[in-house]
């Protein structure tokens, strides 16, 4: 959609630049773009010609609006360098419009001489041209923008509505470039991907962000907030544009698209530590123990369980942590060295992970016998859980899942965490009481932990056993789709048993339907954020 200019590559945007800051803030939106059916099919190279032709025809309307908006922004800018930069970008759009027909002939079809803009196209082009005309909430009428400063402000607003489009296309170009495998023949849409992944287009996207920063340097905080709103709105309209492209073919995204709650059930499983959380739960429990421990033996009250002092606890926790880390790495390394295989072997992997399971149980026993878990107050644990920081997007995704009336979903968290109360409090604070927790549990006396735990989920084998038991109790008259989200070796068996294991992505999947998912295929899928999980499973 956006166009590139033959310009000198500007310096990378500074971390504080508006474009960079807004791009990071609105990660959820641009991740959704990557998982729209149109982009997934384009990436796979099997997007139908008619759909692509429709997209290109709509792109003409976008380019015309872009050229006009650049022209209007150039007129408003009072900085000569900014004027030159905007003019270069505008010329590149005009050049692309001239070559559009020859550009698409490589795909074996011609564009219609005239096409009616789709409603989603009109929403963005109207929004962009209205912004360039000064029709921005809180801004004076266009005719009253008399001073150079007021006009420069309008140029900044216009660039704010264009920058996300340029950055999004530059991002998609680079992401889709990974699908151009020379060993798999010619990708049908290689020319499109090459254009947006090229150094020239990447430079144009950077230049647009640089111009936005230059034009915004003297704006107030309130005016910068206006630019942020324009940026966000433009990004959302761009996503709507991708979603509006007509697809006759089936795609697997979003995963819930073909879900019929009367006939289907989505069983969603997730690990907890470092999958849902930013910090491992053992570190949280250690901190509670140290903070609430007596400063010395003399400060212990008669009704307290016998506990180490805070100094002793800190030292003991440090030793336990160091020993665990060293022995864990040795255990995993020995498993890998002794179990090299040429092809996927689930049973072989399961046997190998028996050694890791033995290690995890011995490590837990060492912690229990050390006494470091003794004397923790359940109220302190619950408060810590309520304040526990979860990964960005985790809570909102789970809230959407459990509250959706369109989904028939059960959510289960399988965790090695020593204290299920910590997990329950973390989710309860986000209104996620329906989430089922499967973890170990503290034993309490008078609200204080005794130092012992009820051992339920200590190892990879315990996790997969819990996973299997849950599925065996499911309603048998519904079609079950299982999804497991994990991040470590301890999750591998569950990831592989699930129909969809989210850890490593396979390229060619756009033509499959949800009925094609199956466990023990040996295929896992990589996700980099909960925003990506949200886009893959729920869509926009």
Secondary structure as the mmCIF struct_conf table of DSSP 4:
data_model
#
loop_
_struct_conf.conf_type_id
_struct_conf.id
_struct_conf.beg_label_comp_id
_struct_conf.beg_label_asym_id
_struct_conf.beg_label_seq_id
_struct_conf.end_label_comp_id
_struct_conf.end_label_asym_id
_struct_conf.end_label_seq_id
HELX_LH_PP_P HELX_LH_PP_P1 UNK A 8 UNK A 14
TURN_TY1_P TURN_TY1_P1 UNK A 15 UNK A 16
HELX_RH_AL_P HELX_RH_AL_P1 UNK A 18 UNK A 25
TURN_TY1_P TURN_TY1_P2 UNK A 26 UNK A 26
HELX_RH_AL_P HELX_RH_AL_P2 UNK A 27 UNK A 34
TURN_TY1_P TURN_TY1_P3 UNK A 35 UNK A 35
BEND BEND1 UNK A 36 UNK A 36
HELX_RH_AL_P HELX_RH_AL_P3 UNK A 37 UNK A 44
TURN_TY1_P TURN_TY1_P4 UNK A 45 UNK A 45
HELX_RH_AL_P HELX_RH_AL_P4 UNK A 49 UNK A 76
HELX_RH_AL_P HELX_RH_AL_P5 UNK A 80 UNK A 98
TURN_TY1_P TURN_TY1_P5 UNK A 99 UNK A 99
HELX_RH_AL_P HELX_RH_AL_P6 UNK A 100 UNK A 105
TURN_TY1_P TURN_TY1_P6 UNK A 106 UNK A 108
BEND BEND2 UNK A 113 UNK A 114
HELX_LH_PP_P HELX_LH_PP_P2 UNK A 116 UNK A 118
HELX_RH_AL_P HELX_RH_AL_P7 UNK A 119 UNK A 132
TURN_TY1_P TURN_TY1_P7 UNK A 133 UNK A 134
TURN_TY1_P TURN_TY1_P8 UNK A 137 UNK A 138
HELX_LH_PP_P HELX_LH_PP_P3 UNK A 139 UNK A 141
HELX_RH_3T_P HELX_RH_3T_P1 UNK A 142 UNK A 144
BEND BEND3 UNK A 147 UNK A 147
HELX_RH_AL_P HELX_RH_AL_P8 UNK A 148 UNK A 177
TURN_TY1_P TURN_TY1_P9 UNK A 178 UNK A 179
HELX_RH_3T_P HELX_RH_3T_P2 UNK A 182 UNK A 184
TURN_TY1_P TURN_TY1_P10 UNK A 188 UNK A 189
HELX_RH_AL_P HELX_RH_AL_P9 UNK A 190 UNK A 197
BEND BEND4 UNK A 198 UNK A 198
HELX_RH_AL_P HELX_RH_AL_P10 UNK A 199 UNK A 216
TURN_TY1_P TURN_TY1_P11 UNK A 217 UNK A 218
HELX_RH_AL_P HELX_RH_AL_P11 UNK A 221 UNK A 243
TURN_TY1_P TURN_TY1_P12 UNK A 244 UNK A 244
BEND BEND5 UNK A 245 UNK A 245
BEND BEND6 UNK A 249 UNK A 249
BEND BEND7 UNK A 254 UNK A 254
TURN_TY1_P TURN_TY1_P13 UNK A 255 UNK A 258
TURN_TY1_P TURN_TY1_P14 UNK A 261 UNK A 263
STRN STRN1 UNK A 264 UNK A 270
TURN_TY1_P TURN_TY1_P15 UNK A 273 UNK A 276
STRN STRN2 UNK A 277 UNK A 277
BEND BEND8 UNK A 278 UNK A 279
HELX_RH_AL_P HELX_RH_AL_P12 UNK A 281 UNK A 292
BEND BEND9 UNK A 293 UNK A 293
BEND BEND10 UNK A 295 UNK A 296
HELX_RH_3T_P HELX_RH_3T_P3 UNK A 297 UNK A 299
TURN_TY1_P TURN_TY1_P16 UNK A 302 UNK A 303
BEND BEND11 UNK A 304 UNK A 304
HELX_LH_PP_P HELX_LH_PP_P4 UNK A 305 UNK A 306
HELX_RH_AL_P HELX_RH_AL_P13 UNK A 310 UNK A 338
BEND BEND12 UNK A 342 UNK A 343
HELX_RH_AL_P HELX_RH_AL_P14 UNK A 346 UNK A 370
TURN_TY1_P TURN_TY1_P17 UNK A 371 UNK A 373
STRN STRN3 UNK A 374 UNK A 377
HELX_RH_AL_P HELX_RH_AL_P15 UNK A 378 UNK A 386
TURN_TY1_P TURN_TY1_P18 UNK A 387 UNK A 387
HELX_LH_PP_P HELX_LH_PP_P5 UNK A 388 UNK A 389
STRN STRN4 UNK A 390 UNK A 390
HELX_LH_PP_P HELX_LH_PP_P6 UNK A 391 UNK A 391
TURN_TY1_P TURN_TY1_P19 UNK A 392 UNK A 393
HELX_RH_AL_P HELX_RH_AL_P16 UNK A 394 UNK A 403
BEND BEND13 UNK A 405 UNK A 406
STRN STRN5 UNK A 409 UNK A 414
BEND BEND14 UNK A 418 UNK A 418
HELX_RH_AL_P HELX_RH_AL_P17 UNK A 420 UNK A 428
TURN_TY1_P TURN_TY1_P20 UNK A 429 UNK A 431
TURN_TY1_P TURN_TY1_P21 UNK A 433 UNK A 434
BEND BEND15 UNK A 435 UNK A 435
STRN STRN6 UNK A 436 UNK A 438
STRN STRN7 UNK A 441 UNK A 445
TURN_TY1_P TURN_TY1_P22 UNK A 446 UNK A 447
STRN STRN8 UNK A 448 UNK A 454
BEND BEND16 UNK A 456 UNK A 456
BEND BEND17 UNK A 459 UNK A 459
HELX_RH_AL_P HELX_RH_AL_P18 UNK A 460 UNK A 472
TURN_TY1_P TURN_TY1_P23 UNK A 473 UNK A 473
BEND BEND18 UNK A 474 UNK A 474
TURN_TY1_P TURN_TY1_P24 UNK A 476 UNK A 477
BEND BEND19 UNK A 478 UNK A 478
STRN STRN9 UNK A 479 UNK A 485
BEND BEND20 UNK A 488 UNK A 488
HELX_RH_3T_P HELX_RH_3T_P4 UNK A 489 UNK A 491
HELX_RH_AL_P HELX_RH_AL_P19 UNK A 492 UNK A 497
BEND BEND21 UNK A 498 UNK A 499
STRN STRN10 UNK A 500 UNK A 502
TURN_TY1_P TURN_TY1_P25 UNK A 503 UNK A 503
BEND BEND22 UNK A 504 UNK A 504
BEND BEND23 UNK A 507 UNK A 507
TURN_TY1_P TURN_TY1_P26 UNK A 510 UNK A 511
HELX_RH_3T_P HELX_RH_3T_P5 UNK A 514 UNK A 516
TURN_TY1_P TURN_TY1_P27 UNK A 519 UNK A 520
BEND BEND24 UNK A 521 UNK A 522
STRN STRN11 UNK A 525 UNK A 525
BEND BEND25 UNK A 529 UNK A 529
HELX_RH_AL_P HELX_RH_AL_P20 UNK A 530 UNK A 537
TURN_TY1_P TURN_TY1_P28 UNK A 538 UNK A 538
#
